[in-house]
Amino acid sequence: MRFSTNEQHAALQSPETSKLGKLHWYLLKSSNLMDSLSWEAVEKQSGSVIVFKSPRTTPFGKEVGRDEIDWWINRKEDDLDRFS
């Protein structure tokens, strides 16, 4: 069984699909950056052998909270008129 034909595969290589892929890449990159700045791994030892890593919120993570968009618009953006 084939998952796609050559025609279907060619349709996926359109400029529009390429733009969507690029946008997806930027979203993933920014999400990973926000996570790396908001959380840090803290090692906790249990007994003498097992070491666990658990996440801890950084000061930046506490400032941003759980709503990055609200943080950006209400605390960091200085030109809100361009969004109107």
Secondary structure, DSSP 8 states (H G I E B T S, - for coil): --S--HHHHHHTTSHHHHHHHHHHHHHHHHHHHHHHHHEEEEEEEETTTEEEEEEEE-HHHHHHTT-HHHHIIIII-S-GGGG-
